[in-house]
Amino acid sequence: MKMIIRNPGISLCIRTKCCHIFNVAKNLSSFSDGPSSELYKKSVPFVGKSSIQENPSRIEGVRKEVDDVCCILESGPWGPAIENALSVLNEKPQPGLVIGVLRKLKDVNLAINYFRWTERKTDQAHCPEAYNSLLMVMAWNKMFDCLEQVLGEMSVAGFGPSNNTCIELVVSCVKSQKLREAFDIIQTMRKFKFRPAFSAYTTLIGALSAVFESDLMLTLFHQMQELGYEVSVHLFTTLIRVFAKEGRVDAALSLLDEMKSNSFEADVVLYNVCIDCFGKVGKVDMAWKFFHEMKAQGLIPDDVTYTSMIGVLCKANRLQEAIELFEQMEQNRKVPCAYAYNTMNMGYGSAGKFDEAYSLLERQKAKGSIPSVIAYNCILTCLGKKGKVEEALRIFEEMKKDAVPNFPTYNILIDMLCKEGNLEDALRVQDAMKEAGLYPNVITVNIMIDRLCKAQKLDEACSIFEGMDHKVCCPNEVTFCSLIDGLGKHGRVDDAYRLYEKMLDSDKIPNVVVYTSLIRNFFKCGRKEDGHKIYKEMLHRGCPPDLMLLNTYMDCVFKAGEIEKGRALFEEIKAQGFMPDVQSYSILIHCLTKAGFAHETYQLFHTMKEQGCVLDTRAYNTVIDGFCKSGKVNKAYQLLEEMKTKGHQPTVVTYGSVIDGLAKIDRLDEAYMLFEEAKSKGIELNLVIYSSLIDGFGKVGRIDETYLILEELMQKGLTPNVYTWNCLLDALVKAEEVDEALVCFRSMKDLNCTPNHITYSILIDGLCRIRKFNKAFVFWQEMEKQGLKPNTITYTIMISGLAKAGNVIEAHGLFERFKANGGIPDSACYNAIIEGLSNANRATDAYRLFEET
């Protein structure tokens, strides 16, 4: 071993057959027991441990040189002048100096430039600690552009980042909520076959669990297993909790089975998590199974177990079972569990059994446990949901004997009063709140504004907003958002936009929810250009759209008739890095179907399935409607059956689409069977479904069934609309029951249903068919008196009728008037008038019209 002194205060120990120096930085650390981030932020002397004891003066020498280098680096932008100054100070900087400088630098770009400069000057690769120090600077700055390159160099050199460095890289991202970047950092390490630290994995899995990124968590979990890390019951519990809360029951159960197969024994905490999470996603029987399995395994249910199971049963409206379990818990118990009492009170309240809830409060008191403010807040919440405001105010006064009302108490009361539009009482409660020494905070104001907007008391909501004392309570983003949305929904979009500008002036940053509201409400008011401007302004201000906004915007654009723009927005969803969800596809299919592109439903449906979208009831209805309108009724029928097997109950919309589709292709018996099936399931059938059947039966001449359906719909209290009557009239005319059609026409008017131009066209056609041309002309004149404009078909029918009746002059005059009014006669119209003129020996006029075509 040989000691070499290159600069005062720096001593380096170099082994005979090793040029790397691993221990210098470790020995010359800050001697701190704190976390790694603190350890690396301190400037330290770079001497061996023995040297520190022997010659403390050298420490100061190292500190001074590190400070001198940092001073040069921070004196200006990197360039030849900086490089020359560094060379003058130290021509061949040693690893210890490099590490010390890197640990002190705060600017990552400066650190990288210095790192590369020393590499060139020494013509040697850096030691592991230098690389780790550089990675730490990247972590502190949260800038990882060069991370992959640096890790690649470390891989080639045969070493990797230290555990502390790995943890710091992940923790820095977690603290700044950049969880995807943290995930990518670990994946980059795995790419170079590095072994990320155990704590890096567990820290990131814990952070991802808070935002329910279950798939990323599972990937990390499996990597840990591949690397040979010993996973714990706690880690399994974390994953199972997230998958269960997301409703991904199969994945959660698979993890549970994997845990058991690895000889891990489930503890009380895991069972509590399973009971709570599976219960909350509606798997009550499964939660019960875990409860009984737990006892079978010899584990004793604790207060959390019982309370969670009671809560699950109450939410599932299985109150009697909850009561039995509560009583079982209370047996031989001296001290009552307040949390269980609160849960049971919530269950009684949700079921509207308030007398039982009050009795439970008295029982709790009798056992020596005074009900807390939480217990009373539970009951007040339930009273509010049931609309029992007076009783809530009485309980509020009574609770003061046992508990002091807190912020949530007053907010619950204000909430229920504002929901009823009772602003005066809400303000009185607010005054009582102030008297109790609790000054209304922004949450209180937000509740009042939101509820008043929903109760359509917009002026009152605006008054509260304007009356806010900004010294005590400033409006936040939620305040602005609630009022902007409330104003916009009720057509006051200009007021909403002015409030948006006020939000910007007060240095509040509008979020994507505000922009979604503005876009939707501008389009709703027919101001699509303003809606487009809001979207552009949002992008200009650097607010990235989320999937909900893009779905809303696409829906608005389609409904405004901008089909190609709507298609482009669907593609933009992908361009923005989102995967179109079931709502995206539902909007696209529905709007394209309405625009006449129903034939695209089949391809879009298969793309949606391939992408793994899970269809909900709305999606099924949309796709079924698209299939029916594109003539693929068999596909629609299959999807209806699939919908039932998947546990989605068909709605009136589902049945309406399939019945209409079947009726249009004359499969009327099947349509009627579905009609009866829907009635047997208690579905309230609407006028659209009855009209579809009337139209279908009428077109094939089954007039008796048509009348029966009409009679049934009127017995149900439904009133036929003009479409229903037109279907019946058309059926009668085609069956040559014109007199019956005229009777129905009178009934239609007697029921105050105003005929439209289609109604008159049908009657005129019927009368012309039986050669009652004069009477047809009377209806024509009546139609014009009603201000209804005949269409091309009506003109053609009337012109043909007049010509056949020998009234060629009137027919020709009507033809010319049609053209003068901007009408464009079709071939049928030309044929009718030419034939009439020819039969009246007006060949010249007929030929002139023939030339005109």
Secondary structure, 3 states (H helix, E strand, C coil): CEEEEEECCEEEEECCCCCCCCHHHHHCCCCCCCCHHHHHHCCCCCCCHHHHHHCCHHHHHHHHHHHHHHHHHCCCCCCHHHHHHHHHHCCCCCHHHHHHHHHHCCCHHHHHHHHHHHHHHHCCCCCHHHHHHHHHHHHHHCCCCCHHHHHHHHHHHCCCCCHHHHHHHHHHHHHCCCHHHHHHHHHHHHHCCCCCCHHHHHHHHHHHHHCCCHHHHHHHHHHHHHCCCCCCHHHHHHHHHHHHHCCCHHHHHHHHHHHHHCCCCCCHHHHHHHHHHHHHCCCHHHHHHHHHHHHHCCCCCCHHHHHHHHHHHHHCCCHHHHHHHHHHHHCCCCCCCHHHHHHHHHHHHHCCCHHHHHHHHHHHHHCCCCCCHHHHHHHHHHHHHCCCHHHHHHHHHHHCCCCCCCHHHHHHHHHHHHHCCCHHHHHHHHHHHHHCCCCCCHHHHHHHHHHHHHCCCHHHHHHHHHCCCCCCCCCCHHHHHHHHHHHHHCCCHHHHHHHHHHHHHCCCCCCHHHHHHHHHHHHHCCCHHHHHHHHHHHHHCCCCCCHHHHHHHHHHHHHCCCHHHHHHHHHHHHHCCCCCCHHHHHHHHHHHHHCCCHHHHHHHHHHHHHCCCCCCHHHHHHHHHHHHHCCCHHHHHHHHHHHHHCCCCCCHHHHHHHHHHHHHCCCHHHHHHHHHHHHHCCCCCCHHHHHHHHHHHHHCCCHHHHHHHHHHHHHCCCCCCHHHHHHHHHHHHHCCCHHHHHHHHHHHHHCCCCCCHHHHHHHHHHHHHCCCHHHHHHHHHHHHHCCCCCCHHHHHHHHHHHHHCCCHHHHHHHHHHHHHCCCCCCHHHHHHHHHHHHHCCCHHHHHHHHHHC
